[in-house]
Amino acid sequence: MLPIPGDDTILVGTISDLTQRAFKTNLSKATPRVESTPQGNAIVFTAPRYTHYVLTTKHETQEGAYGPGEPHRLLVWRKRR
């Protein structure tokens, strides 16, 4: 499994694409923010009907593989507003 790039623009684009595919929700106009949740600090997007939460899971790789601390997995969930 390849890591999700650490560049913020690419990460937000990846999240937007994922939510479009999974939930049919367009987050292109939503401003991401960080919010504390019981699961940890999440990237949060507020859309008209739902608030979407995204946790990134980082995996420390061996030096030279992908570099330390790159996000590898996303956990996405939403709550009705």
C-alpha positions in Angstrom: 0.0 0.0 0.0 1.5 3.4 -1.0 1.3 6.2 1.4 -0.9 9.2 0.8 1.4 12.1 0.0 2.1 14.5 2.9 1.4 17.6 0.8 -1.7 19.3 2.2 -3.2 20.1 -1.2 -2.9 16.6 -2.4 -4.3 15.2 0.9 -7.3 17.4 0.7 -7.9 16.5 -2.9 -7.6 12.8 -2.0 -10.2 13.2 0.8 -12.5 15.2 -1.5 -12.3 12.5 -4.2 -12.9 9.7 -1.6 -16.0 11.4 -0.1 -17.3 12.1 -3.7 -17.0 8.3 -4.4 -18.3 7.0 -1.1 -20.9 9.5 -0.1 -21.7 11.4 -3.4 -20.7 14.6 -1.5 -18.8 17.5 -3.1 -16.4 19.0 -0.6 -14.7 21.3 -3.1 -16.1 24.4 -1.5 -15.8 23.2 2.1 -12.9 24.6 4.1 -11.0 21.9 6.1 -10.2 22.4 9.7 -8.7 20.3 12.5 -11.1 19.3 15.3 -10.6 17.1 18.4 -12.7 13.9 18.4 -12.8 10.9 20.7 -10.8 9.0 18.1 -8.1 11.8 17.8 -7.6 15.0 15.9 -9.6 14.8 12.7 -9.7 16.8 9.5 -13.2 18.1 9.4 -15.3 19.4 6.4 -18.7 20.9 6.8 -21.1 20.3 3.9 -24.8 21.4 3.6 -26.3 18.2 5.2 -23.4 16.4 6.8 -20.1 17.1 8.6 -17.4 14.7 7.4 -14.5 13.6 9.6 -11.2 12.2 8.5 -8.5 10.6 10.6 -5.2 9.8 9.0 -3.1 6.8 10.1 0.6 7.2 9.9 3.0 4.3 9.6 6.7 4.8 10.3 8.5 3.2 7.4 12.1 2.1 7.2 14.4 4.9 6.2 14.5 5.3 2.5 11.2 3.6 1.8 8.7 6.5 2.0 10.2 8.6 4.8 8.9 8.8 8.3 5.3 9.6 9.2 3.6 9.6 5.9 -0.2 9.1 6.1 -1.1 5.6 4.8 -4.8 5.2 5.6 -7.8 7.4 6.0 -10.8 6.7 8.2 -13.8 8.7 7.0 -17.2 9.1 8.7 -20.0 11.6 8.6 -22.7 12.9 10.9 -25.9 14.6 10.0 -25.9 18.3 10.8 
